[in-house]
C-alpha cells in the first residue's frame, strides 16, 4: 500500500538560467549590469502522479570590467617640419560597460632627437579621420573623452608644434596614454559600487589604461592635395545650372625635404557632368587627352596626370573643365 508522501525514484533535476539587462556579448564578455538568473527544478512521482518543484531563484549581477586599448592610426612616422603637425590615434573601450577615459600626451619620450610641444588633444567630431580645426572638439580640463560604450572606439588627434631648430633626419615619438576615469590599477582591483547600476567596477587585464606611440621624422617629403572649383553659367553668372561649366583645379604641393617618386594625380568626373575635351592642363599648359602623348590622360571616367619625381617645396596645378548636364 502506498502512502501519499512516499517518493519513488528516480528523481530528475534540471535548471533554468535566464539573462536580463544588457545581455549582448562585448570584448570582455556579457555586458555590465546584466542579471544572470538561475532556478533549479526537480520532477518526481510521489505515488499520486508526476510532480515538479522549483528552487529559489539565484540572481547574479555582472560587474563592469575596465579595459582600454590605444592604437596609432598613422601609417608610419609623420613628416615633420618646424610648425604644427598632427598625430592620429584610436581609443577603444574594450571593457563590458560604458566608460570615459582621461588622455595624456607625453612628447618627452626617451631616445627622442627633439621634443615637440603638445598644443592640444581633439576628438574626431565628424568622424572623417582628418583633423578639422574649428570642427573637431578640443578636449580640456583635463583632456577626457565622452563616455564610450563597450566596444566603441574614438579617433583622437594629438596636436603638436615642431621646434625651429630641428635637422633633417631627426626623430621623435609622442606617447598617448588613456586611463579609465573610474580608476586604474592592478588587474582585479575593485571599485565598489562604481560600476553599471550600482554594481562593482573591476580593473581588467590592461590595468584600465593603455598607451601607444606616434612617430615624427624630419625631412620626409609629403604631398598635400587641395582641390577647388569655379563655375561659369550660360548667362555669364556663377550659378550651378544645367549647361554651366565647372573648372576644377587640383594643386599638388610637396612639403618637407628631399623628393618623392612616381607621383600620379587622378580624379573622377562627377556624376551629372560631362568632360570638356581638350581642357586638361598642367601648370597652365594644355595636355593631350590621349594616353602616352604626354603626362596627362582623360578617359571616359576621369583624368590622370603623371608628375613623376617631384622635389619637396614644389607646387603643381592641374585643371580641367566639365559641363553640368
Secondary structure, 3 states (H helix, E strand, C coil): CCCCCCCEEEEEEEEEEEEECCCCEECCEECCCCEEEEEEEEEEECCCCEEEEEEEEEEEECCEEECEEEEECCCCCEEECCEEEEEEEEEEECCCCCECEEEEEECCCCCCCCCCEEEEEEECCCCCCCCCCCCCEECCCCCECCCECCCCEEEEEEEEEECCCCCCCCEEEEEEEEEECCCCCCCCCEECCCCHHHCCEEECCCCCEEEEEEEEEECCCEEEEEEEEEEECCCCCCCCCCCCEEEEEEEEEEECCCEEEEEEEEEECCCCEEECCCCCEECCEECCCCCCCCCEEECCCEEEEEEEEEECCCEEEEEEEEEEC
